[in-house]
Amino acid sequence: MEKPFTPVPTIKVNKQLATISFTIPLSVLETDNLSGWKIYITTYDYDGIESVLRPLTPEGGQWAFGGGQPTDPKIMDDILIKIN
């Protein structure tokens, strides 16, 4: 069963190379082999002033995303990484 883990990965962005690197200690994952693993990464927008994820509503608004219900998953971008 998939489960989130803590601590969160260390993330480094290199704009010149257009790369994002995630560092996760293998000890956190309780394995020494990532073969066959699938890693699903999602993003969403965070309101730093209010310290909350931006709301999602059917109509949207100046500070809210539209096109969904408040209870829908809050995912803007996602990627599935399959490790062979």
C-alpha positions as CSV (number, residue, x, y, z in Angstrom):
1,M,0.0,0.0,0.0
2,E,1.3,3.4,-0.9
3,K,1.8,5.9,2.0
4,P,3.3,9.3,2.4
5,F,6.6,9.5,4.2
6,T,8.4,11.9,6.5
7,P,10.7,13.7,6.6
8,V,9.9,15.4,3.4
9,P,12.6,15.3,0.7
10,T,15.2,18.0,0.2
11,I,14.5,19.8,-3.0
12,K,17.0,21.8,-5.1
13,V,16.1,23.8,-8.3
14,N,18.7,24.5,-11.0
15,K,17.2,27.1,-13.3
16,Q,20.2,27.0,-15.7
17,L,19.9,23.2,-16.2
18,A,16.0,23.3,-15.9
19,T,16.1,20.5,-13.3
20,I,14.5,19.8,-10.0
21,S,16.3,17.4,-7.7
22,F,14.7,15.5,-4.8
23,T,16.9,13.9,-2.2
24,I,15.3,11.2,0.0
25,P,17.4,9.1,2.4
26,L,16.9,5.4,1.6
27,S,16.7,4.8,5.4
28,V,13.4,6.7,5.4
29,L,12.1,4.5,2.6
30,E,13.2,1.3,4.5
31,T,14.8,-0.2,1.4
32,D,18.2,-0.3,-0.4
33,N,16.7,-0.9,-3.8
34,L,14.2,1.3,-5.7
35,S,13.7,-1.0,-8.6
36,G,10.0,-1.2,-9.5
37,W,9.1,1.8,-7.4
38,K,6.6,4.3,-8.6
39,I,6.8,7.9,-7.2
40,Y,3.8,10.2,-7.7
41,I,4.6,14.0,-7.2
42,T,1.9,16.6,-7.1
43,T,1.8,20.4,-6.8
44,Y,-0.8,22.9,-5.8
45,D,-0.8,26.6,-4.9
46,Y,-0.2,27.8,-1.3
47,D,-1.4,31.1,0.1
48,G,1.6,32.2,2.2
49,I,-0.3,35.1,3.8
50,E,-3.2,32.9,5.0
51,S,-1.0,29.8,5.4
52,V,-3.5,27.6,3.6
53,L,-3.9,25.9,0.2
54,R,-5.9,28.1,-2.1
55,P,-9.6,27.2,-2.2
56,L,-11.2,25.3,-5.1
57,T,-14.7,26.3,-6.1
58,P,-17.0,25.7,-9.1
59,E,-16.8,29.4,-10.2
60,G,-13.3,30.4,-9.1
61,G,-12.3,33.9,-8.1
62,Q,-9.5,36.3,-7.5
63,W,-7.8,34.0,-4.9
64,A,-9.6,30.7,-5.7
65,F,-9.2,28.2,-8.4
66,G,-12.3,27.3,-10.4
67,G,-13.7,24.2,-12.0
68,G,-14.1,21.9,-9.0
69,Q,-15.7,21.3,-5.7
70,P,-14.0,22.3,-2.4
71,T,-13.7,18.6,-1.5
72,D,-11.9,17.6,-4.8
73,P,-8.2,16.7,-4.6
74,K,-6.1,19.8,-4.8
75,I,-3.7,19.0,-7.6
76,M,-2.5,21.5,-10.2
77,D,0.4,19.5,-11.8
78,D,1.4,15.9,-11.4
79,I,4.0,13.4,-12.6
80,L,4.4,9.7,-12.2
81,I,8.0,8.5,-12.1
82,K,8.5,4.7,-12.7
83,I,11.9,3.3,-11.7
84,N,13.0,0.3,-13.6
